[in-house]
Amino acid sequence: MTIRIATFNAENLFRRPTVFGLDDDARRKEVLDDFTELVALLGKEIYQEADRARIAELIVKHDAHDSNPGSRRPFLVNQPRGGAKLYTVSTTGGPAIKIVAKGRPKWSGWAELVRGDISWDAVENTARVIAEVDADILLTVEVEDRLTLDRFNTQVLGGTLGHDPYPFNLLVDGNDSRGIDVGILSRFPVTSVRSHIFDLGDNGTPVFSRDCPEFEVEVGDEPLWILGNHFKSKGFGKASENDKRRRAQARRVREIYEAALARSSRVVVAGDLNDSLASPPIKLLLDAGLREAMTHDSYGTQPPGTHGTGKRDEQKLDYLMFSPELWDRVTHVGVERRGIWAPRTFESFTTVTSKLDQASDHAALFADLDL
């Protein structure tokens, strides 16, 4: 029996802050910087006159007080009905708003980025990648929740595209406050899942930015264990702290992998590990005996990366790592890149015409195994 296992950072299976969809990098940074400043000001116990003036300025600058339908505000201050207010809106032609709260304890509510639906074209292209890969077991990265995964499976993949939906899907909410989680779609029964959201590091905080769910999949006469991951990214925060956290995550995944081997010789570590093949976190996993799909002879001399153009070694972010038993059964490895918009490097699907409607900026990585 030949089965195909894949991993794909889909990116598009959730509602995300609209600011992240802006094409203008400078404008996106400006909005996020202003939002960060506003949140810091709002957290003060006492608002000085200068604080109140700046809070009002930031709210008006971005029309955060405009609650009318069709408003394009990138963030808002949520003031629950009946609660103490941060500000009032002028109806007499004076200043647009007036800050009436004297400090954080004096009003009820919070600031939040406005969320919007991802482009429907992008969602369809995400489904198109998954349909083309046609994996029997697919680890999905950056999915909002199980119901989102289920609706996508039945309504988009199975409905709009007419592809056979997967009979089994599972997702456990992880530690990411934005709700980007790790899930699985499978043609084989998923008989159990072990979550690691409560695993603590040396500093007493959770090791995993999201989770390292262990999905037990019933394939033949021996279970297959898929250890799904989405390591800490390099894009936000202090680089040294991010690097340290990825190493801690890799150490814990190695421990989980070695424990899983005691239950079954068929173990896969998969997902977006946000680091290159030569990095210390990845080396930790390879030193445990895991073998990475894109080093298989069948992959040959194709591009080394899975992110963006994939032309550089540092663009290798997505992984399928196999235990020795499974590695001996790998027959073919491939990467589906056509959901990415990179017109100067390779051809995309005809339905992918820009970064706005690309499926993801990650390719899908897959491997065929003879079980």
Phi, psi and omega in degrees: 000128176258129176235154178247129177246138183218161172226143183209121171278096190286331178065326192260007185262049175193166172272132182234158177307134184297334181299330181288347178268000181288134178286330184280106183300319182294319179294318179300316179295320179300314181297314182293321177295317180294321179295317179299318178297317180298314180300319179296318179295317182295336182280355181290143180293323181229132178266115173285170181302319179294324178296313181298321180295318182289321177302312179298318181298316181292320180296314181290320181306322183253016179053033182293344179270357183274103182262009181291149175303138181089358178301140181254021180299137181278340176210168182214165170251112183279115178245100183304144179300134178089348180272166175295140189264150169280317184215162171241153181261131181288141176241009187243007179090003177279206175306142186303319178221161176231126178282118184253342179282143181267354180172175185302321181289352188262004177214157181251132178141193184195162175263142180210149174286139179287132180256149178218163178292140172295150178312130179299324177299320179295319179297317178297322179290329173298314178297324181296320176299313182295321178295319181292320178292319174054049181284153174279328176227122183234119172277127182250128180247144182067064174238139188290313180195176185293324180293324174297315179298319181293317179296318177300316181299314186273320188270327183260300180297311182275333183267288184299315183271344179072019177275152178296121178291157179282135180287342183230133173215147183207146178203135175248126178301134183255205188268352184286123183293342179276352178077033175257111191241178181247125181229185181215141170244134186212145172271351177251151182300133173265106192268343176197164175216138175243123181263153178232032181292340182260003177295127184256145176271188182297332181270004177084004177254160182303137179293317190266131176298325178240283180184171166231074181293138174258109179265123176266118184246131182276102179233109180067218186264004179220132182294153176248130180252124178253117178260104185271142184214154169214093185290165178303134182282168176267351192280339185228141179091183181283130186303317183296322178290321177297316179298316180298320182290321178297322177296319178296321178295318179296320178300317181290322177297321178299318178297318180294319178299314182294326176291322179295326179298334178288341179264327184202146177277356183254094183229137178235131170256122188221158173131193180265105183265359171054034176204162186276166184299329183269002185285156179304317179299317181291323179297323177304319182285318179296325180292346177276359179103358177288149178237134184270137188305317187285358172266000180289146182304326183294339180282333174066222185253029178291168183307144187279345187256168177237357183244140179061229180287338179074009187280338186250153180301322182289353176271005174277101182241337187254141190223144163235109181247133187244143171294161183306320181300316181284324181302321180293346183256359178288129181246336184202141178230139179212166178229128177261109185257351192290352174279351180267145175265104178214068191298338180271357185243314180205165179280138175261174169304149179298338179277352177262110187241353180192177177293337181292326183248010176293153180295319184187165170265012172249145171274162174266131180253132182221158178215140175262136181232141177264099180257000000 
